[in-house]
Amino acid sequence: MQTIAIVNQKGGVGKSTTAVNLGAGLTRQGKKVLLIDADGQANLTEMLGWQQPDELSPTLATLLEQIIADRPISPQDGILHHKEGMDLMPANIELSGLEVSLVNTMSRETVLRTYLSEVKRSYDYILIDCSPSLGMLTLNALTAADKVIIPVQSHYLPVKGLEQLLKTVSKVQRQLNGNLQISGILITMVEGRTNFSKDISQLVRQAYGRDIHVFETEIPRGIKAAEMSAEGASIFAFEPRSAVASAYEQFTKEVLQHEKCREKHSDCQLR
């Protein structure tokens, strides 16, 4: 079982979209997948069709509160089953309040890891959609994860913001989770015909490619996020013949290929 945190402290880079479509892609490849919405804004929950997240109970906040209070939980509590085959642990606004209380909690960085230890036996992959911050919930996700995928919008400012995120990942590796690895950087929202997007892609690969895997697949701009969310569907169900669907299918295969390579060679880097 692999736990992958999808992280970038910059909002609007495609984290939730990547979580939905990678989850659906892995499911299409025969994998059992749990998606975890670790963002109080509940974008992932809404994208998968639960448009009133504040009416859901229990949610991730409920279960983490039980763990903090040292009360037992059932592995299936709160898990929702999506029509495309993947499961979801939803979030709502209560998660934002929980993040504040985590500050004063014993072993505060490991609460999410404790929860995952209860559910991971049922899945091949757990994907954590993180909030656009480097707060306590994101630290919990990094502490619980085996791998990190970093979506980066094809734009200069998000690229510059990578430095802070990489420092945080490095700190977590040293102090909280020595097994954490960066699976790679995923370039998103690419305007394929513009020199600007090509320049950004080249910039990312030159700046980070020597030390960090940069996925060959690039996700083109084109997802009608509002319409997709209204349907509660992945891109494979919403626009299966689109360039975006093709890109996410290729990205899923690249993630699986990279994983196989890592299993054989711990220093594996696919180019």
Sequence and secondary structure as in RCSB ss.txt:
>XXXX:A:sequence
MQTIAIVNQKGGVGKSTTAVNLGAGLTRQGKKVLLIDADGQANLTEMLGWQQPDELSPTLATLLEQIIADRPISP
QDGILHHKEGMDLMPANIELSGLEVSLVNTMSRETVLRTYLSEVKRSYDYILIDCSPSLGMLTLNALTAADKVII
PVQSHYLPVKGLEQLLKTVSKVQRQLNGNLQISGILITMVEGRTNFSKDISQLVRQAYGRDIHVFETEIPRGIKA
AEMSAEGASIFAFEPRSAVASAYEQFTKEVLQHEKCREKHSDCQLR
>XXXX:A:secstr
 EEEEE  SSSSSSHHHHHHHHHHHHHHTT  EEEEEE TT HHHHHTT   GGG SS HHHHHHHHHTT    T
TTT EE TTS EEE   THHHHHHHHHTTSTTGGGHHHHHHHHHGGG SEEEEEE SS SHHHHHHHHH SEEEE
EEESSHHHHHTHHHHHHHHHHHHHHT TT EEEEEEEEEE TT HHHHHHHHHHHHHHTTTS EEEEEEES   H
HHHHHHT  HHHHSTTSHHHHHHHHHHHHHHHHHHHHHH TT    
